[in-house]
Amino acid sequence: MSSESKRERRFVDDREAGNQLWQYVKNLSPEAIAQLSKPQSPEVSSIMERNIIGLLGSLPSEHFEVTVTTNREHLGRLLASAIVSGYFLRNAEQRLDFEQRLHNLDGDRSE
């Protein structure tokens, strides 16, 4: 198989995988989307906001009218980065909650 054919096949596979993800997201209930879209804590919202501002650039909007233009591929990468950051922060948030509960449980036992 030529390298060109391999690249074309990989592109088709990637596109099909993306379509499967899109189909999954489209089939989620509105309640599930709402739950997945809202961070559990204001700290996570703040971190995500700072992260996205850092990715896009941090010119203050009160002094500049900022318009961001990009192509589809770069927008996809930005979205992927935001998703990965969101998963990371959600895992960190869950771990912190777990550790705090464990610490409280240990404190209750020692009393």
Wavefront OBJ file of the C-alpha trace (Angstrom):
o trace
v 0.000 0.000 0.000
v 1.456 3.360 -0.973
v 2.059 6.063 1.603
v -0.558 8.225 -0.158
v -3.152 5.451 0.185
v -2.259 5.015 3.844
v -2.712 8.741 4.467
v -6.059 8.739 2.668
v -7.233 5.707 4.648
v -6.094 7.309 7.904
v -7.984 10.494 7.024
v -11.152 8.492 6.337
v -10.713 6.549 9.601
v -10.185 9.801 11.531
v -13.227 11.352 9.901
v -15.382 8.303 10.696
v -14.186 8.336 14.308
v -15.051 12.032 14.515
v -18.485 11.292 13.102
v -19.030 8.606 15.739
v -18.166 11.109 18.454
v -20.452 13.688 16.865
v -23.280 11.146 16.677
v -22.747 10.277 20.335
v -22.809 13.942 21.375
v -25.911 14.625 19.270
v -27.716 11.717 20.964
v -26.992 12.891 24.508
v -30.013 14.053 26.456
v -30.275 17.783 27.219
v -29.879 16.940 30.913
v -26.619 15.064 30.266
v -25.265 17.930 28.165
v -26.195 20.435 30.867
v -24.473 18.322 33.533
v -21.330 17.852 31.432
v -21.206 21.549 30.546
v -21.207 22.909 34.077
v -18.162 22.661 36.304
v -18.895 21.600 39.866
v -16.964 24.508 41.342
v -16.386 28.170 40.511
v -12.641 27.521 40.710
v -12.803 25.211 37.686
v -14.789 27.819 35.735
v -12.167 30.423 36.536
v -9.284 28.144 35.535
v -10.975 27.198 32.245
v -11.653 30.858 31.474
v -8.012 31.798 32.127
v -6.824 28.841 30.045
v -8.948 29.774 27.031
v -7.962 33.438 27.325
v -4.333 32.313 27.413
v -4.832 30.217 24.284
v -6.576 33.006 22.385
v -4.535 35.903 23.661
v -5.157 38.192 26.560
v -5.799 41.645 25.171
v -8.242 43.408 27.481
v -11.607 43.655 25.721
v -12.358 47.067 27.240
v -9.502 48.596 25.213
v -9.542 46.441 22.083
v -12.125 44.968 19.782
v -10.645 41.526 19.283
v -11.680 39.231 16.449
v -10.132 35.786 16.215
v -9.984 34.185 12.777
v -8.731 30.674 12.173
v -9.268 27.678 9.951
v -11.229 24.546 10.770
v -8.182 22.481 11.721
v -6.832 25.031 14.199
v -10.287 25.553 15.684
v -10.546 21.793 16.143
v -7.200 21.769 17.927
v -8.333 24.598 20.185
v -11.509 22.686 21.009
v -9.530 19.502 21.662
v -7.205 21.408 23.979
v -10.165 22.846 25.886
v -11.734 19.383 26.179
v -8.509 17.816 27.472
v -8.092 20.665 29.948
v -11.676 20.180 31.074
v -11.167 16.457 31.649
v -7.946 17.117 33.530
v -9.578 19.731 35.739
v -12.613 17.537 36.381
v -10.353 14.657 37.431
v -8.359 16.995 39.683
v -11.595 18.328 41.169
v -12.858 14.798 41.875
v -9.527 13.790 43.395
v -9.486 16.856 45.664
v -13.048 16.088 46.780
v -12.100 12.451 47.438
v -8.989 13.427 49.423
v -10.959 15.950 51.477
v -13.628 13.357 52.287
v -10.955 10.810 53.178
v -9.203 13.356 55.404
v -12.504 14.202 57.120
v -13.200 10.502 57.610
v -9.752 10.004 59.184
v -10.357 13.040 61.413
v -13.693 11.635 62.571
v -12.081 8.295 63.464
v -9.310 9.880 65.542
v -11.766 11.804 67.712
l 1 2 3 4 5 6 7 8 9 10 11 12 13 14 15 16 17 18 19 20 21 22 23 24 25 26 27 28 29 30 31 32 33 34 35 36 37 38 39 40 41 42 43 44 45 46 47 48 49 50 51 52 53 54 55 56 57 58 59 60 61 62 63 64 65 66 67 68 69 70 71 72 73 74 75 76 77 78 79 80 81 82 83 84 85 86 87 88 89 90 91 92 93 94 95 96 97 98 99 100 101 102 103 104 105 106 107 108 109 110 111
